Amino acid sequence: MESERRVPDADNVQWKGREYLARWWTRGNEPGNPAFIGLDGSGKVWRDEGACH
């Protein structure tokens, strides 16, 4: 994923063997970075949906 890739809100992406949901529009926030991953209500952009199928 390029650091400038834009991801719309409510969009799922696959990154390094895991699937993530973008809670809102984002750019430059890597899905696998713990600083941007959290449970619902955490205020973080990405939710880890688990291993890719």
One Martini backbone bead per residue (centre of mass of N, CA, C, O) as a GRO file, in nm:
protein
   53
    1MET     BB    1   0.096   0.036   0.024
    2GLU     BB    2   0.060   0.352  -0.019
    3SER     BB    3   0.080   0.642   0.162
    4GLU     BB    4  -0.134   0.790  -0.059
    5ARG     BB    5  -0.358   0.613  -0.029
    6ARG     BB    6  -0.702   0.604  -0.072
    7VAL     BB    7  -0.970   0.549   0.172
    8PRO     BB    8  -1.272   0.480   0.215
    9ASP     BB    9  -1.530   0.449   0.391
   10ALA     BB   10  -1.620   0.129   0.460
   11ASP     BB   11  -1.343  -0.016   0.380
   12ASN     BB   12  -1.179  -0.297   0.266
   13VAL     BB   13  -0.854  -0.432   0.345
   14GLN     BB   14  -0.550  -0.584   0.246
   15TRP     BB   15  -0.275  -0.659   0.491
   16LYS     BB   16  -0.048  -0.879   0.557
   17GLY     BB   17  -0.292  -1.114   0.594
   18ARG     BB   18  -0.508  -0.888   0.658
   19GLU     BB   19  -0.818  -0.742   0.761
   20TYR     BB   20  -0.957  -0.407   0.708
   21LEU     BB   21  -1.148  -0.139   0.847
   22ALA     BB   22  -1.262   0.168   0.743
   23ARG     BB   23  -1.433   0.411   0.921
   24TRP     BB   24  -1.283   0.628   0.744
   25TRP     BB   25  -1.139   0.842   0.569
   26THR     BB   26  -0.806   0.776   0.426
   27ARG     BB   27  -0.446   0.884   0.449
   28GLY     BB   28  -0.141   0.733   0.553
   29ASN     BB   29  -0.277   0.487   0.722
   30GLU     BB   30  -0.160   0.208   0.827
   31PRO     BB   31  -0.323  -0.083   0.902
   32GLY     BB   32  -0.075  -0.233   1.077
   33ASN     BB   33  -0.073   0.007   1.272
   34PRO     BB   34  -0.137   0.039   1.608
   35ALA     BB   35  -0.204   0.354   1.604
   36PHE     BB   36  -0.475   0.275   1.394
   37ILE     BB   37  -0.585   0.043   1.589
   38GLY     BB   38  -0.930  -0.053   1.688
   39LEU     BB   39  -1.194  -0.057   1.854
   40ASP     BB   40  -1.487   0.024   1.902
   41GLY     BB   41  -1.453   0.360   2.023
   42SER     BB   42  -1.132   0.441   1.990
   43GLY     BB   43  -1.072   0.648   1.734
   44LYS     BB   44  -0.981   0.452   1.514
   45VAL     BB   45  -0.966   0.380   1.178
   46TRP     BB   46  -0.895   0.076   1.232
   47ARG     BB   47  -1.027  -0.260   1.187
   48ASP     BB   48  -0.972  -0.579   1.278
   49GLU     BB   49  -1.092  -0.875   1.089
   50GLY     BB   50  -0.854  -1.056   1.027
   51ALA     BB   51  -0.789  -1.300   0.842
   52CYS     BB   52  -0.757  -1.389   0.540
   53HIS     BB   53  -0.956  -1.586   0.297
   0.00000   0.00000   0.00000
